[in-house]
């Protein structure tokens, strides 16, 4: 059996460059969506619930795309690349629509479409590394993706500022209108998304399924056996019933207690997962072993141990990140610029600064991504992740102690290092524990542990902000910093099966 060949630097470059465009889309979304929502009249305390479209979309889309991309093959377009292309086309359209939203409901709807489209392109890219690279090159492959993510994000985050300060395009607009500098940034981001993703589609060739089977990388998609059916049917019933009851009980409590209605999201999410388990039980009881939902629920309940351990780390890492993305703009404009008036020059200057700060941390992430494989070789991947996440948590907490806009870039150093590690190290640890024939699906399911903390953040942060922090967003950033440090120490518990292979 011939193992997968080692790819050259430029081959890894070509297969990763699509992430440059994908991150253009995500960076514009992360840095400007709260600004667009507030401009269109959103209340700061409701920002998290408006952002809910993004994680819910990822929760639904990514495992489905992963499941079907595992089972896709076209002699010309391959396995993952059709999904790259389809997502890029729809994301390009959505990026053009977002800054032209005329009402808040339209912006929220476009965010839903945009995030779904970006996820369609992005999800198979993670599995692509596992498909194409031998184990000893996977850390390098994910680090290359992190490099492009950093470069794309720094350019995209700075674009409104570049258009306003270098090209004299207006950075303010009448009440309820998006500034032209933001609009042109989204247009350029749409073009970059399409061009770079299509570069990967056209410049990369994938292994046919028969070659992966021949070299032992893939075993094929086995049907659920009678023994597995007997084992999983009771589990589907038990897990489904428990989740449904807890979800319904929690929603009932929210209703009668009169607390923040955003908490319905948590109850609804638990009930939804319970219903999916019960539907899968019903299908399996009718012997529909080949049904996609049955396979998705079954494999979710049969995750590798390493994936479960990483899920806990991911939860606290992404809770911190989502806190930062939602509340950095209102935190900086209120804590540093002392304004909440979205039409004022100070507010828009502060919002531009946030875009620049996001660009800085992504630029640092691009550089850090090149150093992470070296650090992992000198220590190991768990220690590397611990160091990076602790630096990121300190960076978030430090924003509270900054009194001048000119010093905020210091906080971004640790955040950038953490971001580079979050985008590469967990995936490198995970890929070695996954069955190759389910790489796409499990990479999609792994997104649950990015999305679930975002949903919880969306449900809780507004409540926490008004109940405990007197409406001051800066304390949300401090909470995020503590969460990220905790994630760093939890990473030491992960069983990294390929720990010795970190090139």
Buried (B, 14 or more C-beta within 10 A) or exposed (E): EEEBEEBEEEBBBBBBBBBBBBBBBBBBBBBBBBBBBBBBEBEBBEBBBBBBBBBBBBBBBBBBBBBBBBBBBEEEBBBBBBBBBBBBBBBBBBBBBBBEBEEBEBBBBBBBBBBBBBBBBBBBBBBBBBBBBBBEBBBBBBBBBBBBBBBBBBBBBBBBBBBBEEEEBEBBBEEEBBBBBBBBBBBBBBBBBBBBBBBBBEBBEBBEBEEBBEBEBBEEBEEBEEEBBEBBBEBBBEBBBEBBEBBBEBBEEBEEEEEBEBBBBBBBBBBBBBBBBBBBBBBBEEEEBEBBBBBBBBBBEEBBEBBEBBBBBBBBBBBBBBBBBBBBBBBBBBBBBEBBEBBBEEBBBBBBBBBBBBBBBBBBBBBBBBEBBEBBBEBBBBBBBBBBBBBBBBBBBBBBEBEEBEEBBEBBBBBBBBBBBBBBBBBBBBBBBBEBBBBBBBBBBBBBBBBBBBBBBBBBBBBBBEEEBEEBBBBBBBBBBBBBBBBBEBBEEBBBBBBEBBB
